[in-house]
Amino acid sequence: MTPHLERLDSFYISGLTEQTCIAAERDPASARVEQLWLRFFEEDAYERPQRTPDPRLFGVYTRRGAAGPGSFEVTAGVAVHEGTPLVQVEGGEYLVFSGRGPMPALVHALWQEADAYFERHPELRRRFRSDFEAYSGPEQVALHIGVERAPAAV
C-alpha cells in the first residue's frame, strides 16, 4: 500500500497514558502498549463525557526522548473538546499508512512499513512530536506520521 500525505488541524485526545521505550516494547515481558490498551477497554476509558462525535479510537505517541533515549509516552484515547485532561495532536502534514487485518500484527507491520519508507525517502523527515494510530474498527487502522520536507541540498 502506498502512503499518502494528509494535512490535519490540531486536535485533543483524552485517555490513559503510559511511559515506555523502544527496548521495553520489543520484549513481551516488559511491553506496556498492549497492556495499556487492555486497561483502556477494561476501565471503559472511551466513555469520556467531553468526547467529540469522532468515533475512532487513538493511540498517540508523544514526548519522545523525555525520559531517555528511545523513550516515549503513548496515550490510548478518544477525541475530546478542549478543557479536559488531554494530549494535543499537533496540526501539520502527516504521512498516512493504512490497512485492514488482525491486531496487533497489522499495527506492527504498518510501523515497519513506515520505517522502511523513511529510509527510502530522505526528502521527508519525521517531526517526532505527535504521531498517532486512528482505529476505525476492530481490524482497521491508519498510522499517521508527522512529517516535514527536508531542506534542499545546497
DOGU-186712 format. One line per field, with one value per residue: chain; residue number from 1; residue in three letters; x negated, y, z of N, C-alpha, C in turn. Coordinates in Angstrom, 2 decimals, padded with zeros to 5 digits, always signed. Each point is the difference from the previous one (the first is absolute). Layout:
REM DOGU-186712
kette	[A/...]
nr	[NUM/...]
rest	[ALA/...]
n_X	[X/...]
n_Y	[Y/...]
n_Z	[Z/...]
ca_X	[X/...]
ca_Y	[Y/...]
ca_Z	[Z/...]
c_X	[X/...]
c_Y	[Y/...]
c_Z	[Z/...]
END
This chain:
REM DOGU-186712
kette	[A/A/A/A/A/A/A/A/A/A/A/A/A/A/A/A/A/A/A/A/A/A/A/A/A/A/A/A/A/A/A/A/A/A/A/A/A/A/A/A/A/A/A/A/A/A/A/A/A/A/A/A/A/A/A/A/A/A/A/A/A/A/A/A/A/A/A/A/A/A/A/A/A/A/A/A/A/A/A/A/A/A/A/A/A/A/A/A/A/A/A/A/A/A/A/A/A/A/A/A/A/A/A/A/A/A/A/A/A/A/A/A/A/A/A/A/A/A/A/A/A/A/A/A/A/A/A/A/A/A/A/A/A/A/A/A/A/A/A/A/A/A/A/A/A/A/A/A/A/A/A/A/A/A]
nr	[1/2/3/4/5/6/7/8/9/10/11/12/13/14/15/16/17/18/19/20/21/22/23/24/25/26/27/28/29/30/31/32/33/34/35/36/37/38/39/40/41/42/43/44/45/46/47/48/49/50/51/52/53/54/55/56/57/58/59/60/61/62/63/64/65/66/67/68/69/70/71/72/73/74/75/76/77/78/79/80/81/82/83/84/85/86/87/88/89/90/91/92/93/94/95/96/97/98/99/100/101/102/103/104/105/106/107/108/109/110/111/112/113/114/115/116/117/118/119/120/121/122/123/124/125/126/127/128/129/130/131/132/133/134/135/136/137/138/139/140/141/142/143/144/145/146/147/148/149/150/151/152/153/154]
rest	[MET/THR/PRO/HIS/LEU/GLU/ARG/LEU/ASP/SER/PHE/TYR/ILE/SER/GLY/LEU/THR/GLU/GLN/THR/CYS/ILE/ALA/ALA/GLU/ARG/ASP/PRO/ALA/SER/ALA/ARG/VAL/GLU/GLN/LEU/TRP/LEU/ARG/PHE/PHE/GLU/GLU/ASP/ALA/TYR/GLU/ARG/PRO/GLN/ARG/THR/PRO/ASP/PRO/ARG/LEU/PHE/GLY/VAL/TYR/THR/ARG/ARG/GLY/ALA/ALA/GLY/PRO/GLY/SER/PHE/GLU/VAL/THR/ALA/GLY/VAL/ALA/VAL/HIS/GLU/GLY/THR/PRO/LEU/VAL/GLN/VAL/GLU/GLY/GLY/GLU/TYR/LEU/VAL/PHE/SER/GLY/ARG/GLY/PRO/MET/PRO/ALA/LEU/VAL/HIS/ALA/LEU/TRP/GLN/GLU/ALA/ASP/ALA/TYR/PHE/GLU/ARG/HIS/PRO/GLU/LEU/ARG/ARG/ARG/PHE/ARG/SER/ASP/PHE/GLU/ALA/TYR/SER/GLY/PRO/GLU/GLN/VAL/ALA/LEU/HIS/ILE/GLY/VAL/GLU/ARG/ALA/PRO/ALA/ALA/VAL]
n_X	[-000.82/+000.34/-000.85/+000.80/-000.23/+000.16/+000.67/-000.37/+001.13/-000.47/-000.08/+000.94/-000.79/+000.97/-000.73/-000.65/-001.00/-000.99/-001.02/-000.67/-000.62/-000.73/-001.04/+000.77/+000.37/-001.29/+000.13/+000.68/-001.05/-000.55/+000.59/+000.24/-000.24/-000.21/-000.73/-000.50/+000.01/-000.50/-000.81/-000.26/+000.08/-000.84/-000.61/+000.43/-001.30/+000.65/+000.53/-000.46/+000.45/-001.26/+000.31/-000.77/+000.69/-001.31/+000.43/-001.08/-000.82/-000.80/-001.13/-000.34/-001.04/-000.43/-000.57/-000.41/-000.69/+001.19/+000.11/-000.70/-001.12/+000.77/+000.12/+001.24/+001.01/+000.88/+000.98/+000.77/+000.68/+000.82/+000.53/-000.47/+000.90/-000.48/-000.91/-000.37/-000.29/-001.02/-000.16/-000.83/+000.75/-001.24/+000.41/+000.24/-001.09/+000.76/-000.93/+000.99/-000.17/+000.78/+000.82/+000.31/+000.34/-000.48/+000.46/-001.14/+000.07/+001.19/+000.18/-000.52/+000.74/+000.99/-000.38/-000.14/+001.17/+000.43/-000.64/+000.40/+001.19/-000.20/-000.44/+001.05/+000.57/-001.29/+000.79/+000.48/+000.15/-000.17/+001.13/+000.42/+001.17/+000.81/-000.28/+000.86/+000.66/+000.80/+000.72/+000.39/-000.61/+000.48/+000.11/+000.13/-001.18/-000.20/-001.24/-000.03/-000.98/-000.25/+000.08/-001.18/-000.03/-000.93/-000.88/+000.11/-000.70/-001.02]
n_Y	[-001.18/+000.94/+000.60/+000.84/+001.23/+000.40/+001.12/+000.09/+000.43/+000.75/-001.02/-000.34/-000.74/-000.72/-000.52/-001.12/+000.39/-000.47/+000.04/-000.10/-001.01/+000.23/+000.00/+000.65/+000.70/-000.21/+000.10/-001.09/-000.36/+000.96/-000.49/+001.29/+000.14/-001.29/+000.06/+001.11/-000.59/-001.06/+000.79/+000.60/-001.23/-000.54/+001.20/-000.42/+000.16/-000.68/-000.17/+000.92/+000.75/+000.39/-001.25/+000.17/+000.36/+000.26/-001.07/+000.49/-001.03/+000.60/-000.31/+000.90/+000.26/+000.36/+001.15/-000.09/-000.92/+000.35/-001.33/+000.41/-000.43/+000.15/+000.94/-000.27/+000.87/-000.90/+000.59/-000.87/+000.56/+001.03/+000.49/+001.10/+000.76/+001.22/+000.15/-001.16/-000.96/+000.49/-000.57/+000.94/-000.33/+000.20/+001.16/-000.29/-000.30/-001.00/-000.93/-000.48/-001.01/-000.70/-000.74/-001.23/-000.52/-001.15/+000.43/+000.32/-001.17/+000.48/+000.41/-001.13/-000.61/+000.81/-000.17/-001.29/+000.03/+000.71/-000.78/-001.02/+000.57/+000.36/-001.24/-000.27/+000.83/+000.35/+000.19/-001.02/+000.89/-000.92/+000.49/-001.23/+000.60/-000.33/-001.28/-000.58/-000.96/-000.09/-000.57/-000.41/-001.10/-001.17/+000.13/+001.27/+000.37/+001.28/-000.21/+001.05/+000.27/+000.87/+000.80/+000.27/+000.90/-000.82/+000.82/+000.76/-000.93/+000.54]
n_Z	[+000.00/-000.83/+000.83/+000.66/-000.49/+001.25/-000.19/+001.28/+000.53/+000.99/+000.85/+000.87/+000.79/+000.54/+000.97/-000.18/+000.79/-000.74/+000.84/-001.13/-000.54/-001.05/+000.82/+000.86/-001.06/-000.15/+001.33/-000.35/+000.73/-000.73/-001.08/-000.22/-001.30/-000.22/+001.12/-000.53/-001.19/+000.62/+000.70/-001.16/-000.50/+000.88/-000.08/-001.19/-000.22/-000.91/+001.20/-000.81/+001.02/-000.17/-000.29/-001.07/-001.07/-000.06/-000.68/-000.61/+000.21/+000.90/-000.60/+000.94/-000.79/+001.22/+000.32/-001.25/+000.65/+000.50/-000.01/-001.04/-000.57/-001.07/+000.94/+000.40/-000.12/+000.38/-000.68/+000.66/-001.02/+000.26/-001.12/+000.61/+000.61/-000.23/+000.97/-000.53/+000.88/-000.66/-001.19/-000.42/-001.05/-000.34/-000.43/-001.27/-000.70/-000.41/+000.04/-000.75/+000.84/-000.81/+000.75/-000.39/+001.18/+000.45/+001.17/+000.54/-000.67/-000.35/+001.24/+000.45/-000.91/+000.37/+001.26/-000.28/-000.62/+001.03/+000.86/-000.75/+000.02/+001.26/+000.08/-000.77/+000.87/-000.17/-001.04/+000.71/+000.98/+000.91/+000.52/+000.30/-000.27/-000.99/+000.12/-000.84/+000.65/-001.06/+000.96/-001.20/+000.39/+000.36/-001.32/+000.36/-000.52/+000.32/-000.38/+000.82/-000.88/+000.99/-001.08/-000.47/-000.93/-000.46/+000.60/-001.05/-000.62/+000.63]
ca_X	[+000.82/-000.75/+000.50/+000.36/-000.16/+001.25/-000.19/+000.98/+000.02/-000.25/+001.17/-000.32/+000.30/+000.01/+000.01/-001.01/-001.34/-001.06/-001.37/-000.70/-001.13/-000.07/-000.56/+001.02/+001.07/-000.49/+000.04/+001.38/+000.06/-000.03/+000.79/+001.07/+001.04/+001.15/+000.63/+000.73/+001.25/+000.86/+000.52/+000.90/+001.31/+000.50/+000.46/+000.94/-000.60/+000.56/+001.24/-000.34/+001.15/-000.34/-000.38/+000.54/+000.73/-000.93/+000.13/-001.25/-000.88/-001.32/-001.24/-000.80/-001.39/-000.55/-001.10/-001.09/-001.30/+000.11/-000.48/-001.20/-000.01/+000.96/+001.22/+001.14/+001.27/+001.08/+001.32/+001.12/+001.09/+001.03/-000.03/+000.81/-000.06/-000.98/+000.42/+000.00/-001.36/-000.17/-001.23/+000.27/-000.61/-000.45/+000.42/-001.08/+000.04/-000.19/-000.05/+000.98/-000.07/+001.20/+000.23/+001.01/-000.53/+000.00/-000.84/-000.83/-000.94/+000.11/-000.65/-001.45/-000.38/+000.05/-001.16/-001.16/+000.14/-000.33/-001.45/-000.65/+000.33/-000.85/-001.36/-000.05/+000.45/-000.60/+000.59/+000.96/-000.55/+000.98/-000.04/-000.17/+000.70/+001.25/+000.44/+001.13/+000.77/+001.44/+000.69/+001.37/+000.71/-000.86/-001.08/-000.30/-000.80/-000.81/-001.17/-000.32/-001.34/-000.25/-001.16/-000.35/-000.90/-001.41/-000.50/-000.69/-001.45/-000.65]
ca_Y	[+001.18/+001.24/+001.00/+001.29/+001.16/+000.59/+001.16/-000.06/+001.00/-000.63/-000.45/-000.46/-001.37/-000.29/-001.43/-000.51/+000.23/-000.82/+000.29/-001.24/+000.22/-000.95/-001.27/-000.69/-000.47/-001.14/-001.17/-000.18/+000.03/+001.38/+000.86/+000.70/+000.56/-000.92/+000.01/+001.26/-000.17/-000.89/+000.83/+000.97/-000.64/-000.48/+001.14/+000.78/+001.33/+000.65/+000.65/+001.35/+000.88/+001.10/-000.62/+000.58/-001.02/-000.90/-001.31/-000.77/-000.09/+000.50/-000.27/+001.18/-000.12/+001.33/+000.15/-000.91/+000.30/+000.78/-000.81/-000.69/-000.43/-001.01/+000.05/+000.75/-000.21/-000.41/+000.20/-000.68/+000.88/+000.45/+001.44/+000.77/+001.45/+000.61/+000.23/-001.24/-000.55/-000.39/+000.06/+000.69/-000.50/+001.20/+000.16/-000.02/-001.06/-001.37/-001.08/-000.95/-001.40/-000.62/-001.39/-000.82/-001.30/-000.29/+000.81/+001.16/-000.29/+001.04/+001.23/-000.23/-000.01/+001.38/+000.73/-000.47/+000.58/+001.43/+000.12/-000.29/+001.10/+001.17/-000.32/+000.16/+001.34/+001.01/+001.33/+000.22/-000.29/-000.13/+001.10/-000.61/+000.76/-000.72/-000.98/-000.69/-001.03/+000.27/-001.26/+000.19/-001.24/-000.98/-000.46/+001.08/+001.05/+000.91/+000.50/+001.36/+000.40/+001.41/+000.18/+001.29/-000.16/+000.23/+001.15/-000.33/-000.03/+001.21]
ca_Z	[+000.00/-000.08/+000.94/-000.57/+000.88/+000.45/+000.88/+001.08/+001.06/+001.29/+000.74/+001.35/+000.37/+001.44/+000.23/+000.92/-000.53/+000.55/-000.43/-000.34/-000.91/-001.11/+000.48/+000.80/-000.88/-000.79/+000.86/+000.48/+001.46/+000.50/-000.89/+000.73/-000.87/-000.07/+001.32/+000.08/-000.73/+000.78/+001.09/-000.61/-000.19/+001.29/+000.81/-000.81/-000.13/-001.19/+000.41/+000.45/-000.20/-000.90/-001.27/-001.23/-000.79/-000.69/+000.65/-000.01/+001.16/-000.39/+000.72/-000.31/+000.46/+000.27/+000.96/-000.34/+000.58/+001.24/+001.12/-000.44/-001.41/-000.39/+000.81/-000.53/+000.67/-000.89/+000.58/-000.63/+000.34/-000.93/-000.27/+000.94/-000.12/+000.89/+001.37/+000.77/+000.02/-001.38/-000.78/-001.27/-001.24/-000.72/-001.38/-000.99/-001.01/+000.48/-000.97/+000.52/-000.41/+000.55/-000.38/+000.68/+000.38/+001.43/+000.88/-000.27/-001.08/-001.03/+000.47/-000.07/-001.41/-000.51/+000.53/-000.76/-001.34/+000.12/+000.19/-001.28/-000.91/+000.30/-000.44/-001.46/-000.39/+000.88/-000.24/+001.09/+001.32/+001.08/+000.99/+001.32/+001.04/+000.29/-000.99/+000.59/-000.66/+000.09/-000.19/-000.48/+000.27/+000.66/-000.89/-000.95/+000.64/-000.83/+000.73/-000.43/+000.41/-000.27/-000.88/-000.58/-001.14/+000.30/-000.75/-001.25/+000.12/-000.52]
c_X	[-000.87/+000.58/+000.38/-000.21/+001.37/-000.33/+001.13/-000.11/-000.30/+001.32/-000.47/+000.51/-000.02/+000.09/-001.01/-001.37/-001.01/-001.34/-000.67/-001.20/-000.04/-000.51/+001.02/+001.08/-000.42/+000.06/+001.42/+000.13/+000.04/+000.84/+001.19/+001.16/+001.22/+000.74/+000.81/+001.36/+000.96/+000.65/+001.02/+001.41/+000.59/+000.61/+001.02/-000.49/+000.49/+001.30/-000.31/+001.18/-000.27/-000.37/+000.66/+000.78/-000.91/+000.01/-001.31/-000.65/-001.39/-001.09/-000.95/-001.37/-000.61/-001.21/-001.13/-001.30/+000.05/-000.54/-001.23/+000.10/+001.01/+001.30/+001.10/+001.19/+001.00/+001.31/+001.02/+001.23/+000.97/-000.15/+000.98/-000.11/-001.08/+000.55/+000.07/-001.44/-000.29/-001.42/+000.35/-000.75/-000.27/+000.57/-001.19/+000.18/-000.32/-000.05/+000.83/-000.18/+001.23/+000.16/+001.11/-000.66/+000.01/-000.98/-000.64/-000.98/+000.04/-000.72/-001.52/-000.48/+000.01/-001.17/-001.28/+000.00/-000.38/-001.50/-000.74/+000.25/-000.93/-001.47/-000.16/+000.32/-000.55/+000.56/+001.08/-000.67/+001.13/-000.16/-000.25/+000.64/+001.33/+000.38/+001.19/+000.57/+001.46/+000.71/+001.46/+000.88/-000.95/-001.15/-000.34/-000.71/-000.71/-001.08/-000.38/-001.35/-000.21/-001.27/-000.21/-000.97/-001.43/-000.46/-000.75/-001.51/-000.61/-001.17]
c_Y	[+001.24/+001.00/+001.28/+001.09/+000.59/+001.17/+000.01/+001.22/-000.73/-000.43/-000.61/-001.40/-000.11/-001.51/-000.39/+000.12/-000.87/+000.46/-001.34/+000.34/-001.11/-001.36/-000.79/-000.60/-001.19/-001.31/-000.18/+000.07/+001.43/+000.97/+000.59/+000.45/-000.92/-000.05/+001.28/-000.12/-000.93/+000.78/+001.01/-000.58/-000.51/+001.12/+000.87/+001.44/+000.75/+000.74/+001.38/+000.93/+001.13/-000.50/+000.72/-001.08/-000.99/-001.37/-000.78/-000.04/+000.36/-000.53/+001.12/-000.12/+001.39/-000.09/-001.00/+000.49/+000.76/-000.77/-000.81/-000.45/-001.12/+000.04/+000.80/-000.24/-000.43/+000.18/-000.76/+000.82/+000.28/+001.51/+000.70/+001.49/+000.52/+000.11/-001.24/-000.48/-000.60/+000.08/+000.70/-000.70/+001.24/+000.04/-000.02/-001.12/-001.35/-000.94/-001.13/-001.37/-000.68/-001.43/-000.63/-001.34/-000.18/+000.89/-000.92/-000.20/+001.07/+001.28/-000.14/+000.04/+001.42/+000.83/-000.43/+000.58/+001.48/+000.20/-000.22/+001.13/+001.19/-000.25/+000.22/+001.41/+001.09/+001.41/+000.34/-000.37/-000.11/+001.16/-000.52/+000.83/-000.65/-000.85/-000.72/-001.08/+000.37/-001.30/+000.26/-001.22/-001.00/-000.51/+001.06/+001.13/+000.83/+000.57/+001.35/+000.39/+001.45/+000.18/+001.48/-000.27/+000.29/+001.24/-000.45/+000.05/+001.23/-000.37]
c_Z	[+000.00/+001.00/-000.74/+001.04/+000.32/+000.93/+001.02/+000.91/+001.32/+000.64/+001.31/+000.26/+001.52/+000.16/+001.05/-000.64/+000.73/-000.57/-000.30/-000.88/-001.04/+000.48/+000.79/-000.89/-000.85/+000.78/+000.55/+001.53/+000.55/-000.84/+000.76/-000.89/-000.07/+001.32/+000.20/-000.69/+000.73/+001.15/-000.50/-000.15/+001.32/+000.83/-000.74/-000.18/-001.22/+000.32/+000.60/-000.24/-000.99/-001.40/-001.18/-000.76/-000.75/+000.68/+000.13/+001.38/-000.48/+000.92/-000.39/+000.65/+000.11/+000.93/-000.24/+000.62/+001.32/+001.21/-000.38/-001.44/-000.25/+000.79/-000.70/+000.91/-001.05/+000.76/-000.83/+000.36/-001.12/-000.19/+000.93/-000.32/+000.95/+001.41/+000.85/+000.13/-001.37/-000.51/-001.30/-001.12/-000.83/-001.42/-000.94/-000.99/+000.64/-001.19/+000.59/-000.65/+000.59/-000.49/+000.81/+000.32/+001.50/+000.77/+001.03/-001.15/-001.08/+000.41/-000.07/-001.45/-000.59/+000.51/-000.74/-001.41/+000.02/+000.16/-001.32/-001.00/+000.24/-000.36/-001.50/-000.47/+000.93/-000.22/+001.04/+001.32/+001.01/+000.97/+001.40/+001.12/+000.37/-001.20/+000.62/-000.90/+000.20/-000.38/-000.37/+000.26/+000.61/-000.86/-001.04/+000.73/-001.06/+000.90/-000.59/+000.58/-000.38/-000.80/-000.34/-001.14/+000.44/-000.79/-001.25/+000.21/-000.65/-000.86]
END
